[in-house]
Amino acid sequence: MQINVLGIDHQCTAAVRELVAFTETAMLEFSSIIMEQGAAEAVILSTCNRSEVYYLLPGADEAQQEQARRRICQRYVDYFGLGRLPEAAHQLSGEEAIRHIFRVAAGLESAIPGEDEILRQLKQAYEFAHRFHNTDKCFNHLFQEAIKCAKEVKSSLKISEIPISPGYIGLKYLEEQAGGFAGKNLLLIGFGEIGQLFFRYASELPFAKITVCNRSQAAAQAACAKQPNACYLQSSQARDALPEADFVITATSCPHLILRREECPPRSRPLYLLDMSIPRNIDEGLNELPNYQVANIDVLQKLAERNAANRRQLTEQAEELINRYTADFQRWLELSEQDEVIKTLNQSVDEIAEEHLKYLFQKIEVSERERTIISRTMQSALRKAVRNPIISLKTMADAAKREHYSQVLHELFHG
């Protein structure tokens, strides 16, 4: 048996990702389609950044499995009306597919490595497939192990807690400088891409008030209307909001200083300013005044580089965990295949015994006691005949030889 992956991820364009997105109905339909093409189990994961089909092909004949993979790939293309498989799509099989599933669960295949949301999404995808009986022994164990592995990665390494987003890093920096946000006021000047990113993060923090100043009203006003503690001011009113602010973030395209040292009044409490603009919007001379503390984008860049390096180091440690889980599951899969071969051998000898006993008892008359003795003797003799092959299979260390031996036994007794 072999585990396979077919799909696309964040490396494809949004337009392509939209084409191959699965609804729940589509998941059930396509699972049925690939079952008809030879798959024994299937789980489909569909998120805004990822659309992947995980499926199990039973048996040991590689040529037959390759044919099944091609048929399933073609059904995938046909189902979404793609014409051909997107260039950025991936198809994985065997150990490579197993490792990929563990990496997806741990967030290492995500656009932001280590993010937590994907684990919840993968768990939901598995539970959905399980609810509709599209998983069995193999995938039940695989996805339970993937979830277990991801939780160990997250609890022991905490990759997602190391921020790399500029908005998150900026607010984290301000929080560390001030000792917290509770009951404090934020003044956000500029509502372009970076300004909106800061607003989105700030909306989830315990600010008493968020004031947004921007030249264009529509987007800023619409965002503030959805946030109870937020209000909009025109950009010309930014200095008027300065006295009640505890934090100021500028993220504009203005080509000159907005806050100059000589224009800022004395303060009795600290004001933390973060200048995310290029060119700079805040006069760094404010650092010379009491209770003013200015930082710019260079400070955050250093933090981002340090955090990215830390993430890379932790990701390497996560890979070690994933390799261990992958090897353990691969061994479990091989033992499961052995169990199937052994089960087939025993079923085959029982069928042989039953067939010959039926013929024998049609030719001779025996008592019920004699019938029982003959039946047990023949079954015992045939079981002994396959005992040595079974012992050899269980004790064979080389995986390739074990797989070949399993295939020979399967063809010999069940071909």
Buried (B, 14 or more C-beta within 10 A) or exposed (E): BBBBBBBBBBBBEEEBBEBBBBEEEBBBEBBEBBBEBBBBBBBBBBBEBBBBBBBBBBBBBEEEBEBBBEBBBEBBBEBBEBEEBBEEBBBBBEBBBBBBBBBBBBBBBBEBBBBBBBBEBBBEBBEBBBEEEBBEEBBBBBBEBBBEBBEBBBEEBEBBEBBBBBBBBBBBBBBEEBEEBEEBBBBBBBBBEBBBBBBBBBBEBEBEBBBBBBEEEEBBBEBBEEBEBBBBBEBEEBBEBBEEBBBBBBBBEBEEBBBEBEEBEEBEEBBBBBBBBEEBBBBBBBEEBEEBBBBBBEBBEEBBEEBBEEBEEBBEEBBEBBEEBBEEBBEBBBEBBBEBBBEBBBEBBEEBBEEEBEEBBEEEEEEEEEBEEBBEEBBEEBBEEBEEBBEEBEEBEEEEEBBEBBBBBBEEBEE
